[in-house]
Amino acid sequence: MAKDKKLPDELASLIGVSPAWINKYTVVTVLFIVWLSFFDKHNIFAYQKMKGTITRMEMEKVKLNEDITQALRDKEDLKNNNEKFAREKHLMHLSGEEIILIEQK
Protein backbone atom coordinates (compact mmCIF):
# COMPACT_ATOMS: atom_id res chain seq x y z
CA MET A 1 0.00 0.00 0.00
CA ALA A 2 2.86 2.36 0.74
CA LYS A 3 4.20 1.85 -2.75
CA ASP A 4 0.83 2.83 -4.26
CA LYS A 5 0.72 6.01 -2.19
CA LYS A 6 4.29 6.94 -3.10
CA LEU A 7 3.61 7.22 -6.86
CA PRO A 8 0.87 9.90 -6.58
CA ASP A 9 3.01 11.84 -4.08
CA GLU A 10 5.98 11.83 -6.47
CA LEU A 11 3.77 12.81 -9.39
CA ALA A 12 2.22 15.62 -7.35
CA SER A 13 5.61 16.97 -6.34
CA LEU A 14 6.82 16.71 -9.95
CA ILE A 15 3.83 18.69 -11.25
CA GLY A 16 3.83 21.07 -8.30
CA VAL A 17 0.34 20.42 -6.97
CA SER A 18 -1.02 19.07 -3.74
CA PRO A 19 -1.12 15.25 -3.49
CA ALA A 20 -4.85 15.55 -2.69
CA TRP A 21 -5.45 16.66 -6.30
CA ILE A 22 -4.04 13.43 -7.75
CA ASN A 23 -7.01 11.07 -7.99
CA LYS A 24 -8.83 9.20 -10.73
CA TYR A 25 -11.20 12.08 -11.45
CA THR A 26 -8.52 14.68 -12.09
CA VAL A 27 -6.48 12.24 -14.15
CA VAL A 28 -9.48 11.40 -16.33
CA THR A 29 -10.40 15.09 -16.65
CA VAL A 30 -6.87 16.03 -17.72
CA LEU A 31 -6.75 13.17 -20.23
CA PHE A 32 -10.15 14.23 -21.60
CA ILE A 33 -8.99 17.83 -22.05
CA VAL A 34 -5.77 16.71 -23.75
CA TRP A 35 -7.75 14.41 -26.04
CA LEU A 36 -10.16 17.16 -27.06
CA SER A 37 -7.36 19.69 -27.50
CA PHE A 38 -5.04 17.66 -29.71
CA PHE A 39 -6.48 14.37 -30.96
CA ASP A 40 -10.17 15.01 -31.62
CA LYS A 41 -11.56 15.85 -35.06
CA HIS A 42 -12.42 19.37 -33.87
CA ASN A 43 -9.12 20.14 -32.13
CA ILE A 44 -7.38 23.46 -31.57
CA PHE A 45 -5.46 23.34 -34.85
CA ALA A 46 -8.58 22.65 -36.92
CA TYR A 47 -10.33 25.48 -35.10
CA GLN A 48 -7.53 27.94 -35.90
CA LYS A 49 -7.47 26.86 -39.54
CA MET A 50 -11.24 27.27 -39.79
CA LYS A 51 -11.04 30.70 -38.15
CA GLY A 52 -8.43 31.80 -40.70
CA THR A 53 -10.60 30.52 -43.56
CA ILE A 54 -13.62 32.38 -42.24
CA THR A 55 -11.64 35.61 -41.92
CA ARG A 56 -10.28 35.27 -45.47
CA MET A 57 -13.76 34.55 -46.85
CA GLU A 58 -15.28 37.54 -45.04
CA MET A 59 -12.63 39.80 -46.58
CA GLU A 60 -13.35 38.28 -49.99
CA LYS A 61 -17.07 38.88 -49.42
CA VAL A 62 -16.44 42.58 -48.73
CA LYS A 63 -14.31 42.84 -51.89
CA LEU A 64 -16.97 41.12 -53.99
CA ASN A 65 -19.70 43.38 -52.60
CA GLU A 66 -17.61 46.39 -53.60
CA ASP A 67 -17.19 44.90 -57.09
CA ILE A 68 -20.96 44.36 -57.34
CA THR A 69 -21.62 47.96 -56.29
CA GLN A 70 -19.16 49.21 -58.90
CA ALA A 71 -20.74 47.00 -61.58
CA LEU A 72 -24.19 48.36 -60.75
CA ARG A 73 -22.85 51.93 -61.02
CA ASP A 74 -21.29 51.08 -64.39
CA LYS A 75 -24.58 49.57 -65.54
CA GLU A 76 -26.48 52.75 -64.63
CA ASP A 77 -23.80 54.85 -66.33
CA LEU A 78 -24.12 52.71 -69.45
CA LYS A 79 -27.89 53.13 -69.45
CA ASN A 80 -27.71 56.90 -69.01
CA ASN A 81 -24.82 57.83 -71.28
CA ASN A 82 -23.49 55.25 -73.74
CA GLU A 83 -20.90 57.53 -75.34
CA LYS A 84 -19.35 58.64 -72.04
CA PHE A 85 -19.13 55.05 -70.86
CA ALA A 86 -17.49 53.89 -74.09
CA ARG A 87 -14.96 56.72 -74.05
CA GLU A 88 -14.00 56.40 -70.38
CA LYS A 89 -14.09 52.65 -69.82
CA HIS A 90 -13.14 51.23 -73.22
CA LEU A 91 -11.08 54.15 -74.59
CA MET A 92 -13.12 54.36 -77.76
CA HIS A 93 -12.77 57.51 -79.84
CA LEU A 94 -13.96 59.02 -83.07
CA SER A 95 -11.70 59.13 -86.07
CA GLY A 96 -9.44 62.16 -85.95
CA GLU A 97 -9.45 62.34 -82.13
CA GLU A 98 -6.51 61.58 -79.88
CA ILE A 99 -6.69 59.94 -76.47
CA ILE A 100 -4.40 61.18 -73.73
CA LEU A 101 -4.31 59.02 -70.60
CA ILE A 102 -3.33 60.60 -67.31
CA GLU A 103 -2.67 58.09 -64.55
CA GLN A 104 -2.94 59.32 -60.98
CA LYS A 105 -1.01 57.63 -58.22
Secondary structure, 3 states (H helix, E strand, C coil): CHHHHHHHHHHHHHHCCCHHHCCHHHHHHHHHHHHHHHHCCCCHHHHHHHHHHHHHHHHHHHHHHHHHHHHHHHHHHHHHCHHHHHHHHHCCCCCCCCCCCCCCC
